[in-house]
Amino acid sequence: MQTQPIPGYVPKTKIEARSYFRRSFILYERSESIAQQLCLVERDVLLAVQWEELVHCRWTKMNTNVDGRQDGKNEDPHFTDKSQKSPRFDSSLHHGVQDAIQRFNVVCQWVASEIVRAPNLEVRVRTIEKFIRIAEKCRMYSNFATLIQVLLGLQAPAVSRLHKTWSKVRNSELKILDELSSFTSPTKNWKHMRDSMTTIPFGGCIPFLGIYLSDLVSNQKDISPLLKQPLVNFSKHRVTAMIIKRVLTFQNLARRYPFELNVDLFSRCNELECLTPDVIKGLSHVTERHNA
């Protein structure tokens, strides 16, 4: 019988780590099926973003912890659970952007969690290869949000340090990963990503919202010191309007996805169970040390 994790304790030995080990559900589903349901999840997240909260970068003024918990409270110190991801918001403000940021961080953490929770080397390799194929499908479906999330999860320190695991990943999968990493490179202001998001061959599209949020924040700060409060910076407002219009266009594109809802798989992709960073790090050290 599998033992339960000891509350508040980070595993340091293989025996202590066993209570966390499991095979990820992604190994039992087709990559394209998972990628399609992730498109539908991200579509709903994107559609919840309201243009009003973009105008004055309101999400930058909200009080939320980086892991999405309220004031650091969490019933289980090992897991980040969906019921504990909603931060404390000002009820007068929309919080679609903040939810999108939280979703982004949760998926990155989930990818790392699923990899370090693999019960042995073979399963861990299969899990990494599966995430690479899911990322490839996301690019094909123009779901740039999940594409970036998965790649960042694969590049997390707790995952990238698993040298014994990565040495077993097939060269064909590593080649795909290298191509995707080059495509999502932030060099030249995300040139490859921006170019791809201007022409969408598939029809639907989920943007990497972070690019446009950064554009909005940069535009807010880009004010000449010669301009005083009574003056209106029309140039700045035109740029803000252009960026927001682009986000609204993506919301319309996101509605074009023709995928059918798979209730069970959608729920699994939507309500992700993540380990805390400390536990992820602990499991990473244990698995690499013991070649588990």
C-alpha positions as MATLAB code, in Angstrom:
seq = 'MQTQPIPGYVPKTKIEARSYFRRSFILYERSESIAQQLCLVERDVLLAVQWEELVHCRWTKMNTNVDGRQDGKNEDPHFTDKSQKSPRFDSSLHHGVQDAIQRFNVVCQWVASEIVRAPNLEVRVRTIEKFIRIAEKCRMYSNFATLIQVLLGLQAPAVSRLHKTWSKVRNSELKILDELSSFTSPTKNWKHMRDSMTTIPFGGCIPFLGIYLSDLVSNQKDISPLLKQPLVNFSKHRVTAMIIKRVLTFQNLARRYPFELNVDLFSRCNELECLTPDVIKGLSHVTERHNA';
ca = [
       0.000    0.000    0.000;
       1.349    3.427   -0.953;
       2.057    5.709    1.983;
       0.846    9.289    2.103;
       3.241   12.274    2.029;
       4.234   13.578    5.451;
       2.779   17.104    5.817;
       5.420   19.814    5.701;
       8.244   17.453    4.796;
      10.283   17.526    1.591;
      11.415   14.030    0.492;
      15.137   13.397    0.789;
      15.293    9.643    0.187;
      13.841    7.270   -2.376;
      11.593    5.686    0.259;
      10.167    9.074    1.250;
       9.688    9.994   -2.431;
       7.631    6.896   -3.240;
       4.449    8.419   -1.857;
       4.582   10.991   -4.652;
       5.375    8.650   -7.539;
       2.735    8.014  -10.192;
       2.305    7.814  -13.943;
       0.875   10.969  -15.494;
      -2.497   10.755  -17.209;
      -0.913   12.230  -20.339;
       0.717    8.847  -21.025;
      -2.707    7.281  -21.537;
      -4.066    9.834  -24.015;
      -3.142   10.819  -27.550;
      -0.977   13.934  -27.786;
      -3.368   15.618  -30.201;
      -6.333   14.945  -27.886;
      -4.552   16.543  -24.942;
      -3.405   19.498  -27.060;
      -6.948   20.062  -28.334;
      -8.453   20.136  -24.841;
      -5.669   22.465  -23.701;
      -6.692   24.774  -26.555;
     -10.244   24.816  -25.193;
      -9.045   25.511  -21.656;
      -6.827   28.382  -22.791;
      -9.639   29.703  -24.974;
     -11.850   30.082  -21.897;
      -9.012   31.757  -19.981;
      -8.404   34.226  -22.811;
     -12.098   35.042  -23.249;
     -12.310   35.982  -19.556;
      -9.885   38.870  -20.125;
     -11.747   42.196  -20.275;
     -10.478   45.158  -22.230;
     -11.119   47.478  -19.278;
      -8.450   45.797  -17.145;
      -5.905   46.170  -19.941;
      -6.290   49.927  -20.319;
      -4.486   50.934  -17.130;
      -2.573   47.685  -16.515;
      -4.802   46.956  -13.524;
      -3.391   43.461  -13.002;
      -0.097   45.034  -11.879;
      -1.920   46.599   -8.920;
      -3.464   43.386   -7.545;
      -2.132   41.730   -4.388;
      -1.392   38.105   -5.157;
       1.370   35.701   -4.182;
       3.448   34.303   -7.013;
       1.974   30.813   -6.563;
      -1.584   32.124   -6.573;
      -2.360   31.363   -2.912;
      -4.018   33.783   -0.545;
      -1.616   35.119    2.051;
       0.457   31.945    1.800;
      -2.365   29.733    3.136;
      -2.661   26.211    1.774;
      -4.275   23.207    3.436;
      -1.734   20.781    2.003;
       1.854   22.073    1.992;
       2.779   19.673   -0.809;
       0.208   20.609   -3.428;
      -1.200   23.629   -5.196;
      -4.876   22.771   -5.607;
      -7.369   24.484   -7.911;
      -9.593   25.412   -4.984;
      -6.680   27.341   -3.517;
      -5.601   29.223   -6.625;
      -8.042   32.135   -6.465;
      -6.362   35.230   -5.022;
      -8.074   38.018   -3.150;
      -9.334   40.539   -5.700;
     -10.987   43.926   -5.489;
     -14.561   43.029   -6.401;
     -14.896   46.210   -8.448;
     -12.172   45.062  -10.870;
     -12.055   42.348  -13.502;
      -9.320   39.789  -12.938;
      -9.146   37.877  -16.204;
      -5.535   38.894  -16.782;
      -4.519   37.797  -13.297;
      -6.260   34.461  -13.841;
      -4.411   34.054  -17.140;
      -1.081   34.750  -15.420;
      -1.892   32.233  -12.703;
      -2.900   29.613  -15.248;
       0.366   30.180  -17.073;
       2.411   29.635  -13.909;
       0.359   26.616  -12.847;
       0.886   24.795  -16.158;
       4.650   25.403  -16.019;
       4.727   23.979  -12.498;
       2.459   21.069  -13.461;
       4.793   19.984  -16.274;
       7.734   19.842  -13.875;
       5.595   18.050  -11.278;
       4.497   15.310  -13.664;
       8.078   14.638  -14.743;
       9.626   14.352  -11.268;
       6.679   12.239  -10.066;
       7.397    9.520  -12.631;
       8.115    6.294  -10.714;
      11.227    5.300  -12.664;
      13.667    6.371  -15.357;
      11.778    4.783  -18.245;
       8.491    6.451  -17.327;
      10.221    9.772  -16.745;
      11.731    9.643  -20.244;
       8.337    8.782  -21.732;
       6.760   11.682  -19.857;
       9.313   14.177  -21.176;
       8.907   12.878  -24.735;
       5.123   13.095  -24.395;
       5.299   16.730  -23.303;
       7.533   17.497  -26.284;
       4.951   15.994  -28.644;
       2.141   17.900  -26.907;
       4.108   21.121  -27.356;
       4.581   20.292  -31.042;
       0.819   19.816  -31.440;
       0.168   23.103  -29.652;
       2.339   24.898  -32.165;
       0.453   23.216  -35.007;
      -2.831   24.421  -33.465;
      -1.381   27.926  -32.921;
      -1.821   27.612  -29.164;
       1.219   29.682  -28.283;
       0.245   30.021  -24.614;
       0.430   26.296  -23.838;
       3.453   25.928  -26.111;
       5.438   28.384  -23.988;
       4.098   26.903  -20.734;
       5.204   23.364  -21.602;
       8.620   24.479  -22.820;
       9.246   26.491  -19.657;
       8.220   23.475  -17.590;
      10.702   21.314  -19.485;
      13.384   23.953  -18.922;
      12.714   24.273  -15.178;
      15.887   23.728  -13.094;
      14.407   20.660  -11.386;
      13.844   19.072  -14.806;
      16.863   20.284  -16.756;
      19.216   18.909  -14.088;
      17.984   15.336  -14.699;
      20.972   14.506  -16.906;
      20.515   10.740  -16.725;
      16.930   11.107  -17.880;
      17.702   13.507  -20.723;
      20.472   11.203  -21.963;
      17.789    8.591  -22.703;
      15.443   10.922  -24.594;
      15.418   10.068  -28.287;
      17.353   12.311  -30.649;
      14.275   12.833  -32.796;
      12.421   14.277  -29.795;
      15.388   16.452  -28.806;
      15.484   17.840  -32.334;
      11.822   18.815  -32.087;
      12.483   20.432  -28.712;
      15.391   22.447  -30.120;
      13.237   23.670  -33.007;
      10.426   24.694  -30.674;
      12.871   26.442  -28.340;
      14.327   28.411  -31.250;
      10.850   29.318  -32.443;
       9.849   30.671  -29.019;
      13.096   32.558  -28.430;
      12.504   36.080  -27.041;
      15.303   37.495  -29.202;
      14.426   40.449  -31.419;
      11.327   41.094  -29.306;
       9.810   37.646  -29.935;
      10.077   38.061  -33.703;
       9.248   34.448  -34.644;
       6.238   34.357  -32.338;
       4.918   37.737  -33.449;
       5.303   36.838  -37.125;
       3.460   33.550  -36.643;
       0.620   35.235  -34.780;
      -0.027   37.585  -37.702;
      -0.829   34.722  -40.103;
      -2.824   31.851  -38.618;
      -3.113   28.959  -41.120;
      -5.116   26.697  -38.815;
      -7.861   29.192  -38.053;
      -7.897   29.331  -34.269;
      -5.183   30.987  -32.200;
      -4.266   31.418  -28.547;
      -1.547   34.070  -28.204;
       1.237   34.189  -25.670;
      -0.497   36.973  -23.763;
       2.690   37.904  -21.927;
       4.040   39.597  -25.058;
       1.121   42.016  -25.191;
       1.006   42.577  -21.433;
       4.662   43.560  -21.591;
       3.899   45.886  -24.497;
       1.155   47.561  -22.454;
       3.354   47.994  -19.372;
       6.197   49.364  -21.484;
       3.827   51.793  -23.181;
       2.521   53.001  -19.816;
       6.062   53.789  -18.701;
       7.095   55.372  -22.001;
       6.136   58.928  -21.104;
       8.320   61.910  -21.837;
       9.355   63.827  -18.681;
       8.347   67.008  -20.510;
       4.708   65.943  -20.409;
       2.869   67.186  -17.333;
      -0.349   65.826  -15.829;
      -2.811   68.243  -17.571;
      -1.592   67.138  -21.017;
      -2.912   64.079  -22.854;
      -0.382   61.805  -24.521;
      -2.377   60.840  -27.603;
       0.443   58.735  -29.013;
       0.515   56.569  -25.916;
      -3.261   56.076  -26.026;
      -3.141   55.112  -29.702;
      -0.549   52.431  -28.952;
      -2.632   51.147  -26.015;
      -5.728   50.971  -28.213;
      -3.804   49.121  -30.924;
      -2.509   46.503  -28.462;
      -5.939   45.985  -26.880;
      -7.528   45.663  -30.309;
      -5.007   42.952  -31.095;
      -5.966   41.027  -27.941;
      -9.665   41.333  -28.839;
      -8.853   39.959  -32.294;
      -7.210   36.941  -30.672;
     -10.326   36.387  -28.582;
     -12.347   36.123  -31.791;
      -9.760   33.774  -33.286;
      -9.869   31.584  -30.169;
     -13.582   30.974  -30.778;
     -12.770   29.337  -34.125;
     -11.343   26.120  -32.710;
     -13.542   23.262  -33.997;
     -12.519   20.741  -31.341;
     -15.189   18.756  -29.543;
     -15.276   18.917  -25.778;
     -14.073   15.770  -24.031;
     -15.517   16.398  -20.581;
     -13.233   14.049  -18.661;
     -10.013   15.044  -20.421;
     -10.948   18.734  -20.372;
     -11.446   18.510  -16.617;
      -8.051   16.853  -16.178;
      -6.374   19.537  -18.293;
      -8.205   22.307  -16.499;
      -7.786   21.232  -12.866;
      -4.096   20.456  -12.705;
      -2.464   19.118   -9.556;
       0.926   20.685   -8.936;
       3.543   19.974   -6.334;
       5.111   22.881   -4.498;
       8.497   24.104   -5.759;
      10.286   22.680   -2.691;
       8.830   19.214   -3.226;
       9.584   19.327   -6.962;
      13.181   20.214   -6.157;
      13.408   17.472   -3.537;
      12.047   14.793   -5.872;
      14.416   15.942   -8.606;
      17.441   15.461   -6.363;
      16.217   12.062   -5.176;
      15.493   10.693   -8.636;
      18.766   11.904  -10.119;
      20.828   10.676   -7.181;
      19.299    7.198   -7.162;
      18.645    6.998  -10.909;
      15.108    6.113   -9.855;
];
